[in-house]
Amino acid sequence: MRSELSGTFFTLDLARARIALAQVPWVRSAGLRRQWPQRLEIEIEEHAPLARWNAGRLVNTRGEVFTASWAGEL
């Protein structure tokens, strides 16, 4: 993911960076945008686990199944 977040304010490929962030297991959605003159705004929504689903998968509070490591109680 770090390689996708390289570049300057003007050269960073926001679409590639968004895809890289969305591939992190606990990230449900990610949004990026440039804020002039030198700020990058990143908005991340995390999965909120509700239940375990089969072997090693989880269900979030929206009913979506996702895969991530989880050692906590549900």
C-alpha positions as CSV (number, residue, x, y, z in Angstrom):
1,M,0.0,0.0,0.0
2,R,2.8,2.4,0.8
3,S,4.0,2.4,-2.9
4,E,0.5,3.4,-4.0
5,L,0.7,6.5,-1.7
6,S,3.8,7.9,-3.2
7,G,4.1,11.1,-5.1
8,T,3.4,14.7,-4.5
9,F,0.2,16.6,-4.0
10,F,-0.2,16.9,-7.8
11,T,1.2,13.5,-8.9
12,L,-0.5,11.1,-6.5
13,D,-2.9,8.8,-8.3
14,L,-6.0,9.1,-6.1
15,A,-7.8,6.2,-7.8
16,R,-4.8,3.8,-7.3
17,A,-4.4,5.0,-3.7
18,R,-8.1,4.5,-3.0
19,I,-7.9,0.9,-4.3
20,A,-4.9,0.2,-2.2
21,L,-6.6,1.4,0.9
22,A,-9.7,-0.6,0.2
23,Q,-7.6,-3.8,0.1
24,V,-6.7,-3.5,3.8
25,P,-8.9,-6.2,5.5
26,W,-10.6,-3.9,8.0
27,V,-11.4,-1.1,5.5
28,R,-15.0,-1.1,4.2
29,S,-14.6,2.0,2.1
30,A,-12.0,4.7,1.5
31,G,-12.2,8.1,0.0
32,L,-9.4,10.5,-0.9
33,R,-9.4,14.0,-2.2
34,R,-7.0,16.9,-2.5
35,Q,-7.6,20.0,-0.4
36,W,-5.8,23.0,-1.9
37,P,-3.0,24.0,-1.3
38,Q,-1.2,21.1,0.3
39,R,-3.5,18.7,2.1
40,L,-4.7,15.2,1.2
41,E,-7.9,14.3,2.9
42,I,-8.5,10.6,3.6
43,E,-11.7,9.2,4.8
44,I,-11.9,5.6,5.9
45,E,-14.9,3.6,7.1
46,E,-14.0,0.4,9.0
47,H,-15.9,-2.8,9.1
48,A,-17.7,-3.2,12.5
49,P,-17.8,-7.0,13.1
50,L,-21.1,-8.4,14.3
51,A,-20.6,-12.2,14.0
52,R,-18.3,-14.9,12.8
53,W,-19.1,-16.5,9.4
54,N,-17.7,-20.0,8.6
55,A,-14.0,-20.4,9.0
56,G,-12.1,-17.2,9.4
57,R,-14.7,-14.8,8.0
58,L,-16.8,-12.2,9.7
59,V,-20.1,-10.4,9.1
60,N,-20.3,-6.7,9.7
61,T,-23.2,-4.7,11.0
62,R,-24.4,-4.1,7.4
63,G,-24.6,-7.9,6.7
64,E,-21.5,-7.9,4.5
65,V,-19.1,-10.8,4.8
66,F,-15.4,-9.9,5.0
67,T,-12.1,-11.6,5.8
68,A,-9.9,-10.2,8.5
69,S,-8.0,-11.5,11.6
70,W,-10.0,-11.2,14.8
71,A,-9.0,-12.4,18.2
72,G,-11.9,-10.7,20.1
73,E,-15.2,-12.1,21.3
74,L,-18.4,-11.7,19.3
